[in-house]
Amino acid sequence: MKTGIIDVGGGLRDVYAAGIFDFCLDADIHFDLGIGVSAGSANVISYIAGQKRRNYSFYTEYPFRKEYMGFRNLVFKKSYLDLDYIYGTLSNSDGENPLDYQSILKSTTDFIAVATNAETGEAKYFDKNDLHQDDYSVLKASSAIPFVCHPYEVCGISYYDGALGDTLPIQKAFELGCDKVVLVLTKPKDFLRTSKKDNFLADRICRKYPLAAEKLRHRAEQYNQGVALAKEYEKSGQVLIVSPDDTCGVDTLTKDQDALKLFYNKGYKDASAIESFL
C-alpha cells in the first residue's frame, strides 16, 4: 500500500501542519509521498529530512524579524515576504536553521512541490530532482503569494503560489499511485472559502499576469470543490482529512506568537488520528 500526505499551506496558518508533521516524526509514521502547496512545501521537505521542530521557528520566531516580512521589504524588495531570506539565508548550509539536504536525498519518501506558472496559470509539479544543495528555489516558487510577493523564477520561468494551479492536489496523489492519502487543511473542513481576498490580489496582478489572475479568481471555487471531493474519498476510506476545529485566531500573515504556538499544539494533537487511518 502506498501512502501520501498533502499539506495545502496557508501562510503562517500552516504552523498547524508543522505540528502534524512533528507528531508523525515522533510516532515514526512514514509516508511514501509528500505533496506541499505554498508553505506546505517547506513543511513537507523538513519532514522528509527528518528535522523535527525545524519549521516551528519559521512560524513562531522568524516572522517577527523585519528581514522575514514587512513593509520595508515591500518598499525595497517589492515583496512583503523575503523568500530569499526564508529559504536561503536561514535555510542554506551556512544558515541559522539549515535544511538537511543529504537526508532528503537518502529518504525513501518522494516529494512534490506545487507551483503555478505566472504566464500560463498552469500547475507545475517540482520534485526532489529540482532541489539542490543551497538552492531551494522551488520552495520559493511554491510559496510566492501573488502581490504579497513578486513571482519567483526557476530556470528562467516565473512562478506564483501553487494554490492557484492546483489548490488541493488530491487527484495528483492518486495519479502517482497512492492508495491512502492524508489531507491536511489549515481551516475547519466545513469552511467555505470566498473570493473576496483573492479578487483583491488578482486585480493587482492581472495586467502583467492575466492568466494567473484568472486562476486566482477561481481559487475559492477550486478549494471548495476539492474539499467536497476529499469528503467523498473519506467516506470510502481512501482519504483522511486532518483539519482544525478552530484556527486560534491565526490567519495567513498573523503575527501573534501565543496564537501560533497554540495552533501548532492543536495540530500535534489532531495528528493522532493518522495512526489508526494508516
C-alpha positions, 0 to 999 in steps of 0.5 A: 500500500502506498501512502501520501500526505498533502499539506495545502499551506496557508501562510503562517496558518500552516504552523498547524501542519508543522505540528502534524508533521512533528507528531508523525516524526515522533510516532515514526509514521512514514509516508511514501509521498509528500505533496506541499502547496505554498508553505506546505512545501517547506513543511513537507521537505523538513519532514522528509529530512527528518528535522523535527521542530525545524519549521516551528521557528519559521512560524513562531520566531522568524516572522517577527524579524523585519528581514522575514516580512514587512513593509520595508521589504515591500518598499525595497524588495517589492515583496512583503515576504523575503523568500530569499531570506526564508529559504536561503539565508536561514535555510542554506548550509551556512544558515541559522536553521539549515535544511538537511539536504543529504537526508532528503536525498537518502529518504525513501519518501518522494516529494512534490512541490506545487507551483503555478506558472505566472504566464500560463496559470498552469500547475507545475509539479517540482520534485526532489530532482529540482532541489539542490544543495543551497538552492531551494528555489522551488520552495520559493516558487511554491510559496510566492503569494501573488502581490504579497510577493513578486513571482519567483523564477526557476530556470528562467520561468516565473512562478506564483503560489501553487494554490492557484494551479492546483489548490488541493492536489488530491487527484495528483496523489492518486495519479502517482499511485497512492492508495491512502492519502492524508489531507491536511487543511489549515481551516475547519473542513466545513469552511467555505472559502470566498473570493473576496481576498483573492479578487483583491490580489488578482486585480493587482496582478492581472495586467502583467499576469492575466492568466494567473489572475484568472486562476486566482479568481477561481481559487475559492471555487477550486478549494471548495470543490476539492474539499467536497471531493476529499469528503467523498474519498473519506467516506470510502476510506481512501482519504483522511482529512486532518483539519482544525476545529478552530484556527486560534485566531491565526490567519495567513500573515498573523503575527501573534506568537501565543496564537501560533504556538497554540495552533501548532499544539492543536495540530500535534494533537489532531495528528493522532488520528493518522495512526489508526487511518494508516 
